[in-house]
Every structure is written in structure tokens, then in C-alpha cells.
Amino acid sequence: MAQAALPVTADKAPPELDPVIHAQARLRVVAALNVLGEGNEMAFPALKDLLGMTAGNLSVHLTKLEDAGYVQIIKTHKGRTPVTFAALTKRGRLAFDDYTKAIRALLDNAGTTLE
């Protein structure tokens, strides 16, 4: 029976993947907000529609991201109607950048085997 290939990491362990971002739904949220650019925000309904998520599911994931300091939730009013916006914080941008670097490093070593 053949041995499974293990990533080659000569002097260090495989990169850590941020568990807050790594969940598929949260990764999609962070990636979508990252595209907006610093200082920009997206209305909750637009984000929900873009990602094809239910309001409840998106709300749960935004709360986890907000608790980690990655997302800022802004609640305001347009006239008498409440409006909620989400924006990626500087900390969130840095965490997403670190996450994408870790994924790239992991993929760069994929298929390489230990001798």
C-alpha cells in the first residue's frame, strides 16, 4: 500500500490557517468585503444576496468575524428604516492577507513528498 504524500517542510511546520476565517462561509464573507477596499462597506442585504446566504446564517458568521475584530458592523437609519452595513477592519485585512499567504504556502508544497 502506497504512503500518502506529506508536505515538505524542511525546517518548519505547515502554516497555521486562521480558524475564524477558514470556515467556508466566513472565508466568502471576508473575501467579498476585502474586494471593497479600505474604508468601504456593504449593506447587509447586498452581502446576503451576493453570497447567497440566509439572513440568519450571514448574521451568525458576521458576529463571529466581529468578535474576532475582523469586521465592523455599522447600524444606522435611512429615514426611518434601519440599515446595517459590514466593513472589513484593518485587522481583518491583515488576517485575510496572512490567511491567503498561508494557503499559498500550503499549496506550493502540495504534492511534494518526504524522502
PDB file as gemmi writes it, atoms N, CA and C in Angstrom:
CRYST1    1.000    1.000    1.000  90.00  90.00  90.00 P 1                      
ATOM      1  N   MET A   1       0.849  -1.182   0.000  1.00  0.00           N  
ATOM      2  CA  MET A   1       0.000   0.000   0.000  1.00  0.00           C  
ATOM      3  C   MET A   1       0.889   1.238   0.000  1.00  0.00           C  
ATOM      4  N   ALA A   2       0.590   2.196  -0.868  1.00  0.00           N  
ATOM      5  CA  ALA A   2       1.405   3.406  -1.010  1.00  0.00           C  
ATOM      6  C   ALA A   2       1.168   4.350   0.159  1.00  0.00           C  
ATOM      7  N   GLN A   3       2.231   5.020   0.550  1.00  0.00           N  
ATOM      8  CA  GLN A   3       2.138   6.026   1.603  1.00  0.00           C  
ATOM      9  C   GLN A   3       1.592   7.321   1.017  1.00  0.00           C  
ATOM     10  N   ALA A   4       0.772   8.036   1.763  1.00  0.00           N  
ATOM     11  CA  ALA A   4       0.259   9.329   1.316  1.00  0.00           C  
ATOM     12  C   ALA A   4       1.389  10.347   1.327  1.00  0.00           C  
ATOM     13  N   ALA A   5       1.380  11.241   0.352  1.00  0.00           N  
ATOM     14  CA  ALA A   5       2.396  12.296   0.281  1.00  0.00           C  
ATOM     15  C   ALA A   5       2.180  13.289   1.405  1.00  0.00           C  
ATOM     16  N   LEU A   6       3.252  13.667   2.052  1.00  0.00           N  
ATOM     17  CA  LEU A   6       3.199  14.671   3.101  1.00  0.00           C  
ATOM     18  C   LEU A   6       3.888  15.929   2.607  1.00  0.00           C  
ATOM     19  N   PRO A   7       3.391  17.102   2.996  1.00  0.00           N  
ATOM     20  CA  PRO A   7       4.054  18.331   2.567  1.00  0.00           C  
ATOM     21  C   PRO A   7       5.477  18.394   3.106  1.00  0.00           C  
ATOM     22  N   VAL A   8       6.386  18.871   2.274  1.00  0.00           N  
ATOM     23  CA  VAL A   8       7.767  19.031   2.698  1.00  0.00           C  
ATOM     24  C   VAL A   8       7.887  20.344   3.455  1.00  0.00           C  
ATOM     25  N   THR A   9       8.363  20.239   4.646  1.00  0.00           N  
ATOM     26  CA  THR A   9       8.631  21.423   5.461  1.00  0.00           C  
ATOM     27  C   THR A   9       9.949  21.153   6.163  1.00  0.00           C  
ATOM     28  N   ALA A  10      11.013  21.475   5.479  1.00  0.00           N  
ATOM     29  CA  ALA A  10      12.352  21.131   5.945  1.00  0.00           C  
ATOM     30  C   ALA A  10      12.623  21.607   7.360  1.00  0.00           C  
ATOM     31  N   ASP A  11      12.272  22.846   7.662  1.00  0.00           N  
ATOM     32  CA  ASP A  11      12.636  23.361   8.973  1.00  0.00           C  
ATOM     33  C   ASP A  11      11.462  23.974   9.728  1.00  0.00           C  
ATOM     34  N   LYS A  12      10.251  23.805   9.209  1.00  0.00           N  
ATOM     35  CA  LYS A  12       9.111  24.363   9.931  1.00  0.00           C  
ATOM     36  C   LYS A  12       7.839  23.572   9.651  1.00  0.00           C  
ATOM     37  N   ALA A  13       6.891  23.711  10.547  1.00  0.00           N  
ATOM     38  CA  ALA A  13       5.605  23.031  10.423  1.00  0.00           C  
ATOM     39  C   ALA A  13       4.772  23.694   9.332  1.00  0.00           C  
ATOM     40  N   PRO A  14       3.765  22.991   8.829  1.00  0.00           N  
ATOM     41  CA  PRO A  14       2.877  23.612   7.841  1.00  0.00           C  
ATOM     42  C   PRO A  14       2.268  24.892   8.424  1.00  0.00           C  
ATOM     43  N   PRO A  15       1.947  25.860   7.564  1.00  0.00           N  
ATOM     44  CA  PRO A  15       1.399  27.121   8.067  1.00  0.00           C  
ATOM     45  C   PRO A  15       0.056  26.924   8.763  1.00  0.00           C  
ATOM     46  N   GLU A  16      -0.158  27.712   9.787  1.00  0.00           N  
ATOM     47  CA  GLU A  16      -1.432  27.685  10.507  1.00  0.00           C  
ATOM     48  C   GLU A  16      -2.476  28.445   9.702  1.00  0.00           C  
ATOM     49  N   LEU A  17      -3.669  27.902   9.617  1.00  0.00           N  
ATOM     50  CA  LEU A  17      -4.778  28.583   8.951  1.00  0.00           C  
ATOM     51  C   LEU A  17      -5.702  29.141  10.022  1.00  0.00           C  
ATOM     52  N   ASP A  18      -5.985  30.420   9.950  1.00  0.00           N  
ATOM     53  CA  ASP A  18      -6.837  31.106  10.920  1.00  0.00           C  
ATOM     54  C   ASP A  18      -8.203  30.414  10.967  1.00  0.00           C  
ATOM     55  N   PRO A  19      -8.570  29.806  12.098  1.00  0.00           N  
ATOM     56  CA  PRO A  19      -9.836  29.078  12.173  1.00  0.00           C  
ATOM     57  C   PRO A  19     -11.064  29.981  12.051  1.00  0.00           C  
ATOM     58  N   VAL A  20     -10.928  31.249  12.372  1.00  0.00           N  
ATOM     59  CA  VAL A  20     -12.058  32.169  12.234  1.00  0.00           C  
ATOM     60  C   VAL A  20     -12.375  32.380  10.754  1.00  0.00           C  
ATOM     61  N   ILE A  21     -11.359  32.542   9.944  1.00  0.00           N  
ATOM     62  CA  ILE A  21     -11.554  32.782   8.513  1.00  0.00           C  
ATOM     63  C   ILE A  21     -11.762  31.475   7.753  1.00  0.00           C  
ATOM     64  N   HIS A  22     -11.183  30.384   8.231  1.00  0.00           N  
ATOM     65  CA  HIS A  22     -11.150  29.139   7.463  1.00  0.00           C  
ATOM     66  C   HIS A  22     -12.524  28.531   7.187  1.00  0.00           C  
ATOM     67  N   ALA A  23     -13.505  28.782   8.014  1.00  0.00           N  
ATOM     68  CA  ALA A  23     -14.855  28.276   7.746  1.00  0.00           C  
ATOM     69  C   ALA A  23     -15.316  28.844   6.406  1.00  0.00           C  
ATOM     70  N   GLN A  24     -15.854  27.984   5.546  1.00  0.00           N  
ATOM     71  CA  GLN A  24     -16.177  28.379   4.176  1.00  0.00           C  
ATOM     72  C   GLN A  24     -17.020  29.658   4.100  1.00  0.00           C  
ATOM     73  N   ALA A  25     -18.082  29.741   4.885  1.00  0.00           N  
ATOM     74  CA  ALA A  25     -18.961  30.908   4.814  1.00  0.00           C  
ATOM     75  C   ALA A  25     -18.218  32.179   5.231  1.00  0.00           C  
ATOM     76  N   ARG A  26     -17.403  32.087   6.291  1.00  0.00           N  
ATOM     77  CA  ARG A  26     -16.676  33.278   6.748  1.00  0.00           C  
ATOM     78  C   ARG A  26     -15.589  33.667   5.757  1.00  0.00           C  
ATOM     79  N   LEU A  27     -14.964  32.691   5.132  1.00  0.00           N  
ATOM     80  CA  LEU A  27     -13.971  32.986   4.097  1.00  0.00           C  
ATOM     81  C   LEU A  27     -14.630  33.753   2.950  1.00  0.00           C  
ATOM     82  N   ARG A  28     -15.811  33.341   2.558  1.00  0.00           N  
ATOM     83  CA  ARG A  28     -16.534  34.033   1.482  1.00  0.00           C  
ATOM     84  C   ARG A  28     -16.892  35.462   1.893  1.00  0.00           C  
ATOM     85  N   VAL A  29     -17.304  35.653   3.141  1.00  0.00           N  
ATOM     86  CA  VAL A  29     -17.644  36.994   3.637  1.00  0.00           C  
ATOM     87  C   VAL A  29     -16.414  37.896   3.609  1.00  0.00           C  
ATOM     88  N   VAL A  30     -15.316  37.409   4.167  1.00  0.00           N  
ATOM     89  CA  VAL A  30     -14.081  38.203   4.237  1.00  0.00           C  
ATOM     90  C   VAL A  30     -13.567  38.521   2.834  1.00  0.00           C  
ATOM     91  N   ALA A  31     -13.593  37.537   1.944  1.00  0.00           N  
ATOM     92  CA  ALA A  31     -13.130  37.763   0.568  1.00  0.00           C  
ATOM     93  C   ALA A  31     -13.993  38.813  -0.127  1.00  0.00           C  
ATOM     94  N   ALA A  32     -15.288  38.756   0.069  1.00  0.00           N  
ATOM     95  CA  ALA A  32     -16.189  39.734  -0.556  1.00  0.00           C  
ATOM     96  C   ALA A  32     -15.941  41.137  -0.015  1.00  0.00           C  
ATOM     97  N   LEU A  33     -15.776  41.261   1.289  1.00  0.00           N  
ATOM     98  CA  LEU A  33     -15.547  42.581   1.887  1.00  0.00           C  
ATOM     99  C   LEU A  33     -14.159  43.115   1.553  1.00  0.00           C  
ATOM    100  N   ASN A  34     -13.197  42.232   1.386  1.00  0.00           N  
ATOM    101  CA  ASN A  34     -11.832  42.649   1.053  1.00  0.00           C  
ATOM    102  C   ASN A  34     -11.776  43.328  -0.316  1.00  0.00           C  
ATOM    103  N   VAL A  35     -12.605  42.888  -1.234  1.00  0.00           N  
ATOM    104  CA  VAL A  35     -12.639  43.450  -2.584  1.00  0.00           C  
ATOM    105  C   VAL A  35     -13.064  44.923  -2.558  1.00  0.00           C  
ATOM    106  N   LEU A  36     -13.847  45.304  -1.571  1.00  0.00           N  
ATOM    107  CA  LEU A  36     -14.366  46.673  -1.498  1.00  0.00           C  
ATOM    108  C   LEU A  36     -13.275  47.716  -1.316  1.00  0.00           C  
ATOM    109  N   GLY A  37     -12.205  47.359  -0.707  1.00  0.00           N  
ATOM    110  CA  GLY A  37     -11.169  48.345  -0.422  1.00  0.00           C  
ATOM    111  C   GLY A  37     -11.376  48.957   0.945  1.00  0.00           C  
ATOM    112  N   GLU A  38     -10.293  49.446   1.496  1.00  0.00           N  
ATOM    113  CA  GLU A  38     -10.319  50.005   2.847  1.00  0.00           C  
ATOM    114  C   GLU A  38     -11.253  51.196   2.931  1.00  0.00           C  
ATOM    115  N   GLY A  39     -12.032  51.230   4.006  1.00  0.00           N  
ATOM    116  CA  GLY A  39     -12.943  52.338   4.248  1.00  0.00           C  
ATOM    117  C   GLY A  39     -14.302  52.184   3.588  1.00  0.00           C  
ATOM    118  N   ASN A  40     -14.502  51.140   2.793  1.00  0.00           N  
ATOM    119  CA  ASN A  40     -15.790  50.917   2.144  1.00  0.00           C  
ATOM    120  C   ASN A  40     -16.572  49.863   2.908  1.00  0.00           C  
ATOM    121  N   GLU A  41     -17.873  49.907   2.752  1.00  0.00           N  
ATOM    122  CA  GLU A  41     -18.763  48.991   3.457  1.00  0.00           C  
ATOM    123  C   GLU A  41     -19.818  48.476   2.492  1.00  0.00           C  
ATOM    124  N   MET A  42     -20.491  47.400   2.890  1.00  0.00           N  
ATOM    125  CA  MET A  42     -21.550  46.829   2.064  1.00  0.00           C  
ATOM    126  C   MET A  42     -22.791  46.658   2.918  1.00  0.00           C  
ATOM    127  N   ALA A  43     -23.928  46.987   2.348  1.00  0.00           N  
ATOM    128  CA  ALA A  43     -25.189  46.814   3.056  1.00  0.00           C  
ATOM    129  C   ALA A  43     -25.456  45.322   3.254  1.00  0.00           C  
ATOM    130  N   PHE A  44     -26.020  44.993   4.391  1.00  0.00           N  
ATOM    131  CA  PHE A  44     -26.300  43.605   4.746  1.00  0.00           C  
ATOM    132  C   PHE A  44     -27.098  42.883   3.657  1.00  0.00           C  
ATOM    133  N   PRO A  45     -28.194  43.458   3.143  1.00  0.00           N  
ATOM    134  CA  PRO A  45     -28.957  42.733   2.113  1.00  0.00           C  
ATOM    135  C   PRO A  45     -28.141  42.469   0.841  1.00  0.00           C  
ATOM    136  N   ALA A  46     -27.293  43.411   0.453  1.00  0.00           N  
ATOM    137  CA  ALA A  46     -26.459  43.226  -0.741  1.00  0.00           C  
ATOM    138  C   ALA A  46     -25.451  42.099  -0.515  1.00  0.00           C  
ATOM    139  N   LEU A  47     -24.849  42.053   0.675  1.00  0.00           N  
ATOM    140  CA  LEU A  47     -23.888  41.000   1.005  1.00  0.00           C  
ATOM    141  C   LEU A  47     -24.589  39.642   1.044  1.00  0.00           C  
ATOM    142  N   LYS A  48     -25.771  39.613   1.636  1.00  0.00           N  
ATOM    143  CA  LYS A  48     -26.567  38.381   1.724  1.00  0.00           C  
ATOM    144  C   LYS A  48     -26.883  37.852   0.331  1.00  0.00           C  
ATOM    145  N   ASP A  49     -27.312  38.736  -0.557  1.00  0.00           N  
ATOM    146  CA  ASP A  49     -27.641  38.324  -1.927  1.00  0.00           C  
ATOM    147  C   ASP A  49     -26.400  37.902  -2.703  1.00  0.00           C  
ATOM    148  N   LEU A  50     -25.319  38.645  -2.557  1.00  0.00           N  
ATOM    149  CA  LEU A  50     -24.078  38.328  -3.255  1.00  0.00           C  
ATOM    150  C   LEU A  50     -23.577  36.929  -2.895  1.00  0.00           C  
ATOM    151  N   LEU A  51     -23.661  36.594  -1.615  1.00  0.00           N  
ATOM    152  CA  LEU A  51     -23.135  35.319  -1.133  1.00  0.00           C  
ATOM    153  C   LEU A  51     -24.160  34.186  -1.170  1.00  0.00           C  
ATOM    154  N   GLY A  52     -25.423  34.536  -1.434  1.00  0.00           N  
ATOM    155  CA  GLY A  52     -26.466  33.513  -1.481  1.00  0.00           C  
ATOM    156  C   GLY A  52     -26.708  32.859  -0.130  1.00  0.00           C  
ATOM    157  N   MET A  53     -26.618  33.658   0.922  1.00  0.00           N  
ATOM    158  CA  MET A  53     -26.800  33.145   2.282  1.00  0.00           C  
ATOM    159  C   MET A  53     -28.126  33.638   2.841  1.00  0.00           C  
ATOM    160  N   THR A  54     -28.635  32.921   3.836  1.00  0.00           N  
ATOM    161  CA  THR A  54     -29.815  33.404   4.530  1.00  0.00           C  
ATOM    162  C   THR A  54     -29.388  34.519   5.488  1.00  0.00           C  
ATOM    163  N   ALA A  55     -30.337  35.335   5.873  1.00  0.00           N  
ATOM    164  CA  ALA A  55     -30.034  36.431   6.793  1.00  0.00           C  
ATOM    165  C   ALA A  55     -29.498  35.896   8.123  1.00  0.00           C  
ATOM    166  N   GLY A  56     -30.102  34.834   8.629  1.00  0.00           N  
ATOM    167  CA  GLY A  56     -29.669  34.266   9.902  1.00  0.00           C  
ATOM    168  C   GLY A  56     -28.261  33.699   9.836  1.00  0.00           C  
ATOM    169  N   ASN A  57     -27.958  32.976   8.761  1.00  0.00           N  
ATOM    170  CA  ASN A  57     -26.634  32.393   8.595  1.00  0.00           C  
ATOM    171  C   ASN A  57     -25.574  33.484   8.467  1.00  0.00           C  
ATOM    172  N   LEU A  58     -25.836  34.480   7.638  1.00  0.00           N  
ATOM    173  CA  LEU A  58     -24.890  35.583   7.470  1.00  0.00           C  
ATOM    174  C   LEU A  58     -24.687  36.320   8.785  1.00  0.00           C  
ATOM    175  N   SER A  59     -25.758  36.541   9.519  1.00  0.00           N  
ATOM    176  CA  SER A  59     -25.670  37.242  10.796  1.00  0.00           C  
ATOM    177  C   SER A  59     -24.766  36.501  11.786  1.00  0.00           C  
ATOM    178  N   VAL A  60     -24.908  35.188  11.855  1.00  0.00           N  
ATOM    179  CA  VAL A  60     -24.079  34.379  12.765  1.00  0.00           C  
ATOM    180  C   VAL A  60     -22.602  34.512  12.394  1.00  0.00           C  
ATOM    181  N   HIS A  61     -22.298  34.411  11.102  1.00  0.00           N  
ATOM    182  CA  HIS A  61     -20.901  34.486  10.668  1.00  0.00           C  
ATOM    183  C   HIS A  61     -20.335  35.893  10.832  1.00  0.00           C  
ATOM    184  N   LEU A  62     -21.134  36.915  10.579  1.00  0.00           N  
ATOM    185  CA  LEU A  62     -20.666  38.286  10.796  1.00  0.00           C  
ATOM    186  C   LEU A  62     -20.368  38.525  12.272  1.00  0.00           C  
ATOM    187  N   THR A  63     -21.176  37.966  13.153  1.00  0.00           N  
ATOM    188  CA  THR A  63     -20.941  38.117  14.592  1.00  0.00           C  
ATOM    189  C   THR A  63     -19.611  37.478  14.987  1.00  0.00           C  
ATOM    190  N   LYS A  64     -19.305  36.279  14.477  1.00  0.00           N  
ATOM    191  CA  LYS A  64     -18.022  35.632  14.776  1.00  0.00           C  
ATOM    192  C   LYS A  64     -16.861  36.474  14.262  1.00  0.00           C  
ATOM    193  N   LEU A  65     -17.012  37.032  13.067  1.00  0.00           N  
ATOM    194  CA  LEU A  65     -15.961  37.877  12.499  1.00  0.00           C  
ATOM    195  C   LEU A  65     -15.823  39.184  13.279  1.00  0.00           C  
ATOM    196  N   GLU A  66     -16.933  39.724  13.717  1.00  0.00           N  
ATOM    197  CA  GLU A  66     -16.910  40.955  14.522  1.00  0.00           C  
ATOM    198  C   GLU A  66     -16.252  40.678  15.877  1.00  0.00           C  
ATOM    199  N   ASP A  67     -16.579  39.551  16.507  1.00  0.00           N  
ATOM    200  CA  ASP A  67     -15.979  39.191  17.799  1.00  0.00           C  
ATOM    201  C   ASP A  67     -14.459  39.051  17.688  1.00  0.00           C  
ATOM    202  N   ALA A  68     -13.981  38.616  16.529  1.00  0.00           N  
ATOM    203  CA  ALA A  68     -12.534  38.467  16.305  1.00  0.00           C  
ATOM    204  C   ALA A  68     -11.880  39.800  15.941  1.00  0.00           C  
ATOM    205  N   GLY A  69     -12.688  40.836  15.728  1.00  0.00           N  
ATOM    206  CA  GLY A  69     -12.154  42.147  15.354  1.00  0.00           C  
ATOM    207  C   GLY A  69     -11.876  42.280  13.867  1.00  0.00           C  
ATOM    208  N   TYR A  70     -12.395  41.355  13.063  1.00  0.00           N  
ATOM    209  CA  TYR A  70     -12.135  41.352  11.624  1.00  0.00           C  
ATOM    210  C   TYR A  70     -13.153  42.166  10.831  1.00  0.00           C  
ATOM    211  N   VAL A  71     -14.343  42.308  11.381  1.00  0.00           N  
ATOM    212  CA  VAL A  71     -15.423  43.008  10.689  1.00  0.00           C  
ATOM    213  C   VAL A  71     -16.028  44.028  11.634  1.00  0.00           C  
ATOM    214  N   GLN A  72     -16.395  45.165  11.066  1.00  0.00           N  
ATOM    215  CA  GLN A  72     -17.118  46.189  11.827  1.00  0.00           C  
ATOM    216  C   GLN A  72     -18.550  46.210  11.300  1.00  0.00           C  
ATOM    217  N   ILE A  73     -19.509  46.166  12.206  1.00  0.00           N  
ATOM    218  CA  ILE A  73     -20.919  46.244  11.855  1.00  0.00           C  
ATOM    219  C   ILE A  73     -21.399  47.650  12.201  1.00  0.00           C  
ATOM    220  N   ILE A  74     -21.985  48.313  11.221  1.00  0.00           N  
ATOM    221  CA  ILE A  74     -22.480  49.679  11.408  1.00  0.00           C  
ATOM    222  C   ILE A  74     -23.994  49.659  11.255  1.00  0.00           C  
ATOM    223  N   LYS A  75     -24.692  50.009  12.319  1.00  0.00           N  
ATOM    224  CA  LYS A  75     -26.155  50.055  12.278  1.00  0.00           C  
ATOM    225  C   LYS A  75     -26.572  51.521  12.270  1.00  0.00           C  
ATOM    226  N   THR A  76     -27.378  51.867  11.275  1.00  0.00           N  
ATOM    227  CA  THR A  76     -27.816  53.249  11.131  1.00  0.00           C  
ATOM    228  C   THR A  76     -29.246  53.241  10.600  1.00  0.00           C  
ATOM    229  N   HIS A  77     -29.726  54.394  10.220  1.00  0.00           N  
ATOM    230  CA  HIS A  77     -31.076  54.505   9.653  1.00  0.00           C  
ATOM    231  C   HIS A  77     -31.022  55.296   8.353  1.00  0.00           C  
ATOM    232  N   LYS A  78     -31.846  54.894   7.418  1.00  0.00           N  
ATOM    233  CA  LYS A  78     -32.071  55.652   6.193  1.00  0.00           C  
ATOM    234  C   LYS A  78     -33.525  56.083   6.275  1.00  0.00           C  
ATOM    235  N   GLY A  79     -33.707  57.335   6.683  1.00  0.00           N  
ATOM    236  CA  GLY A  79     -35.061  57.773   7.035  1.00  0.00           C  
ATOM    237  C   GLY A  79     -35.444  57.071   8.318  1.00  0.00           C  
ATOM    238  N   ARG A  80     -36.547  56.342   8.283  1.00  0.00           N  
ATOM    239  CA  ARG A  80     -36.988  55.589   9.464  1.00  0.00           C  
ATOM    240  C   ARG A  80     -36.639  54.102   9.373  1.00  0.00           C  
ATOM    241  N   THR A  81     -36.011  53.732   8.278  1.00  0.00           N  
ATOM    242  CA  THR A  81     -35.691  52.326   8.060  1.00  0.00           C  
ATOM    243  C   THR A  81     -34.289  52.009   8.576  1.00  0.00           C  
ATOM    244  N   PRO A  82     -34.187  50.984   9.449  1.00  0.00           N  
ATOM    245  CA  PRO A  82     -32.852  50.584   9.912  1.00  0.00           C  
ATOM    246  C   PRO A  82     -32.045  49.964   8.770  1.00  0.00           C  
ATOM    247  N   VAL A  83     -30.756  50.295   8.745  1.00  0.00           N  
ATOM    248  CA  VAL A  83     -29.852  49.767   7.732  1.00  0.00           C  
ATOM    249  C   VAL A  83     -28.595  49.274   8.448  1.00  0.00           C  
ATOM    250  N   THR A  84     -28.125  48.096   8.049  1.00  0.00           N  
ATOM    251  CA  THR A  84     -26.906  47.529   8.623  1.00  0.00           C  
ATOM    252  C   THR A  84     -25.862  47.389   7.525  1.00  0.00           C  
ATOM    253  N   PHE A  85     -24.654  47.850   7.825  1.00  0.00           N  
ATOM    254  CA  PHE A  85     -23.527  47.742   6.899  1.00  0.00           C  
ATOM    255  C   PHE A  85     -22.441  46.901   7.547  1.00  0.00           C  
ATOM    256  N   ALA A  86     -21.654  46.251   6.717  1.00  0.00           N  
ATOM    257  CA  ALA A  86     -20.495  45.489   7.190  1.00  0.00           C  
ATOM    258  C   ALA A  86     -19.262  45.988   6.466  1.00  0.00           C  
ATOM    259  N   ALA A  87     -18.162  46.099   7.203  1.00  0.00           N  
ATOM    260  CA  ALA A  87     -16.894  46.534   6.625  1.00  0.00           C  
ATOM    261  C   ALA A  87     -15.774  45.721   7.236  1.00  0.00           C  
ATOM    262  N   LEU A  88     -14.765  45.429   6.440  1.00  0.00           N  
ATOM    263  CA  LEU A  88     -13.587  44.725   6.923  1.00  0.00           C  
ATOM    264  C   LEU A  88     -12.693  45.728   7.646  1.00  0.00           C  
ATOM    265  N   THR A  89     -12.241  45.378   8.844  1.00  0.00           N  
ATOM    266  CA  THR A  89     -11.349  46.252   9.604  1.00  0.00           C  
ATOM    267  C   THR A  89      -9.908  46.071   9.112  1.00  0.00           C  
ATOM    268  N   LYS A  90      -9.018  46.947   9.564  1.00  0.00           N  
ATOM    269  CA  LYS A  90      -7.594  46.777   9.228  1.00  0.00           C  
ATOM    270  C   LYS A  90      -7.091  45.426   9.735  1.00  0.00           C  
ATOM    271  N   ARG A  91      -7.513  45.075  10.936  1.00  0.00           N  
ATOM    272  CA  ARG A  91      -7.127  43.775  11.499  1.00  0.00           C  
ATOM    273  C   ARG A  91      -7.646  42.638  10.620  1.00  0.00           C  
ATOM    274  N   GLY A  92      -8.868  42.779  10.117  1.00  0.00           N  
ATOM    275  CA  GLY A  92      -9.452  41.776   9.232  1.00  0.00           C  
ATOM    276  C   GLY A  92      -8.695  41.661   7.926  1.00  0.00           C  
ATOM    277  N   ARG A  93      -8.270  42.805   7.379  1.00  0.00           N  
ATOM    278  CA  ARG A  93      -7.485  42.791   6.141  1.00  0.00           C  
ATOM    279  C   ARG A  93      -6.145  42.098   6.343  1.00  0.00           C  
ATOM    280  N   LEU A  94      -5.502  42.394   7.469  1.00  0.00           N  
ATOM    281  CA  LEU A  94      -4.222  41.741   7.781  1.00  0.00           C  
ATOM    282  C   LEU A  94      -4.409  40.237   7.974  1.00  0.00           C  
ATOM    283  N   ALA A  95      -5.471  39.856   8.679  1.00  0.00           N  
ATOM    284  CA  ALA A  95      -5.740  38.435   8.907  1.00  0.00           C  
ATOM    285  C   ALA A  95      -6.024  37.727   7.587  1.00  0.00           C  
ATOM    286  N   PHE A  96      -6.768  38.371   6.684  1.00  0.00           N  
ATOM    287  CA  PHE A  96      -7.060  37.767   5.383  1.00  0.00           C  
ATOM    288  C   PHE A  96      -5.789  37.653   4.549  1.00  0.00           C  
ATOM    289  N   ASP A  97      -4.945  38.659   4.615  1.00  0.00           N  
ATOM    290  CA  ASP A  97      -3.670  38.613   3.901  1.00  0.00           C  
ATOM    291  C   ASP A  97      -2.799  37.468   4.437  1.00  0.00           C  
ATOM    292  N   ASP A  98      -2.720  37.340   5.759  1.00  0.00           N  
ATOM    293  CA  ASP A  98      -1.959  36.242   6.371  1.00  0.00           C  
ATOM    294  C   ASP A  98      -2.551  34.890   5.975  1.00  0.00           C  
ATOM    295  N   TYR A  99      -3.875  34.807   5.952  1.00  0.00           N  
ATOM    296  CA  TYR A  99      -4.555  33.564   5.588  1.00  0.00           C  
ATOM    297  C   TYR A  99      -4.228  33.175   4.146  1.00  0.00           C  
ATOM    298  N   THR A 100      -4.308  34.145   3.229  1.00  0.00           N  
ATOM    299  CA  THR A 100      -4.027  33.831   1.824  1.00  0.00           C  
ATOM    300  C   THR A 100      -2.563  33.437   1.635  1.00  0.00           C  
ATOM    301  N   LYS A 101      -1.653  34.052   2.376  1.00  0.00           N  
ATOM    302  CA  LYS A 101      -0.240  33.662   2.307  1.00  0.00           C  
ATOM    303  C   LYS A 101      -0.059  32.229   2.823  1.00  0.00           C  
ATOM    304  N   ALA A 102      -0.745  31.879   3.906  1.00  0.00           N  
ATOM    305  CA  ALA A 102      -0.639  30.531   4.467  1.00  0.00           C  
ATOM    306  C   ALA A 102      -1.203  29.497   3.497  1.00  0.00           C  
ATOM    307  N   ILE A 103      -2.308  29.805   2.855  1.00  0.00           N  
ATOM    308  CA  ILE A 103      -2.898  28.885   1.867  1.00  0.00           C  
ATOM    309  C   ILE A 103      -1.938  28.701   0.697  1.00  0.00           C  
ATOM    310  N   ARG A 104      -1.366  29.807   0.217  1.00  0.00           N  
ATOM    311  CA  ARG A 104      -0.412  29.714  -0.899  1.00  0.00           C  
ATOM    312  C   ARG A 104       0.792  28.853  -0.521  1.00  0.00           C  
ATOM    313  N   ALA A 105       1.312  29.053   0.682  1.00  0.00           N  
ATOM    314  CA  ALA A 105       2.458  28.267   1.141  1.00  0.00           C  
ATOM    315  C   ALA A 105       2.091  26.787   1.232  1.00  0.00           C  
ATOM    316  N   LEU A 106       0.911  26.503   1.718  1.00  0.00           N  
ATOM    317  CA  LEU A 106       0.446  25.135   1.820  1.00  0.00           C  
ATOM    318  C   LEU A 106       0.310  24.504   0.432  1.00  0.00           C  
ATOM    319  N   LEU A 107      -0.267  25.251  -0.502  1.00  0.00           N  
ATOM    320  CA  LEU A 107      -0.454  24.743  -1.862  1.00  0.00           C  
ATOM    321  C   LEU A 107       0.862  24.633  -2.624  1.00  0.00           C  
ATOM    322  N   ASP A 108       1.799  25.538  -2.360  1.00  0.00           N  
ATOM    323  CA  ASP A 108       3.104  25.464  -3.020  1.00  0.00           C  
ATOM    324  C   ASP A 108       3.828  24.165  -2.688  1.00  0.00           C  
ATOM    325  N   ASN A 109       3.561  23.624  -1.496  1.00  0.00           N  
ATOM    326  CA  ASN A 109       4.205  22.388  -1.063  1.00  0.00           C  
ATOM    327  C   ASN A 109       3.372  21.145  -1.357  1.00  0.00           C  
ATOM    328  N   ALA A 110       2.172  21.334  -1.892  1.00  0.00           N  
ATOM    329  CA  ALA A 110       1.293  20.193  -2.169  1.00  0.00           C  
ATOM    330  C   ALA A 110       1.929  19.284  -3.219  1.00  0.00           C  
ATOM    331  N   GLY A 111       1.866  18.012  -2.977  1.00  0.00           N  
ATOM    332  CA  GLY A 111       2.394  17.047  -3.937  1.00  0.00           C  
ATOM    333  C   GLY A 111       3.857  16.727  -3.747  1.00  0.00           C  
ATOM    334  N   THR A 112       4.553  17.491  -2.917  1.00  0.00           N  
ATOM    335  CA  THR A 112       5.953  17.209  -2.632  1.00  0.00           C  
ATOM    336  C   THR A 112       5.996  16.177  -1.522  1.00  0.00           C  
ATOM    337  N   THR A 113       6.859  15.215  -1.637  1.00  0.00           N  
ATOM    338  CA  THR A 113       6.892  14.150  -0.637  1.00  0.00           C  
ATOM    339  C   THR A 113       8.202  14.151   0.135  1.00  0.00           C  
ATOM    340  N   LEU A 114       8.119  13.631   1.337  1.00  0.00           N  
ATOM    341  CA  LEU A 114       9.307  13.440   2.163  1.00  0.00           C  
ATOM    342  C   LEU A 114      10.010  12.184   1.686  1.00  0.00           C  
ATOM    343  N   GLU A 115      11.298  12.191   1.627  1.00  0.00           N  
ATOM    344  CA  GLU A 115      12.083  11.020   1.180  1.00  0.00           C  
ATOM    345  C   GLU A 115      12.427  10.158   2.350  1.00  0.00           C  
TER     346      GLU A 115                                                      
END                                                                             
